[in-house]
Amino acid sequence: MNVIKNFSPLLKDKELIDDLPIVIRVKKFDEASAKEFSDKMSKAQNTGQPVVPIIIDSYGGQVYSLMSMISDIRHSRISVATIVQGKAMSCGALLFSFGKEGMRYMDPDATLMIHDVSSMTIGKVEEVKADAEETERLNQKVYKMMAKNCGHHEDYFLDIIHEKGHADWFLEADECLKHNLANELHIPELKIEAQVKFKFE
């Protein structure tokens, strides 16, 4: 995504200029990336920018880290635009759906992939059972949220995944448009103008 900046010459602080606007890039879903995401979302609330662009190019990762990022988006006082460049798979696809309606952008050559939440538990039988129940709870939760984000009934994506035999579901950009996952098939350009005005009476 191109960011075009036009700042008043009165703004001399390079650090301030470099920090504007806050653009978040998501490649991983783990505790470290979730913390970085939260820090940047918090900082964006105080910059005066009207929207936070979140650029996703990810194979996915940990669902609990995804839930942390979702919480940050839901509590944001300013709009969030999600932009897929390259790929948004698993957690990346889910995060993509949390862009504001009308502000979910996707490169025409990008790929989305949706599949069931997976569990990697190894242990005693009861531990595996408990983890399987939690995995199913999360699977139901995130895909119902995704369906709501896209204006569908809550089981919309769960039903499709089931029909596909719970295999990985790869979507081209135009398919994402049909399912209302993506709103626009292009990468937006972000233009920033900042002026300094003084009034002394």
Secondary structure as GFF3:
##gff-version 3
##sequence-region A 1 201
A	DSSP	beta_strand	3	7	.	.	.	ID=ss1
A	DSSP	alpha_helix	14	19	.	.	.	ID=ss2
A	DSSP	beta_strand	24	26	.	.	.	ID=ss3
A	DSSP	alpha_helix	31	44	.	.	.	ID=ss4
A	DSSP	beta_strand	51	58	.	.	.	ID=ss5
A	DSSP	alpha_helix	63	74	.	.	.	ID=ss6
A	DSSP	beta_strand	79	89	.	.	.	ID=ss7
A	DSSP	alpha_helix	91	96	.	.	.	ID=ss8
A	DSSP	beta_strand	104	106	.	.	.	ID=ss9
A	DSSP	beta_strand	111	114	.	.	.	ID=ss10
A	DSSP	alpha_helix	125	149	.	.	.	ID=ss11
A	DSSP	alpha_helix	156	163	.	.	.	ID=ss12
A	DSSP	beta_strand	169	172	.	.	.	ID=ss13
A	DSSP	alpha_helix	173	178	.	.	.	ID=ss14
A	DSSP	beta_strand	190	194	.	.	.	ID=ss15
###
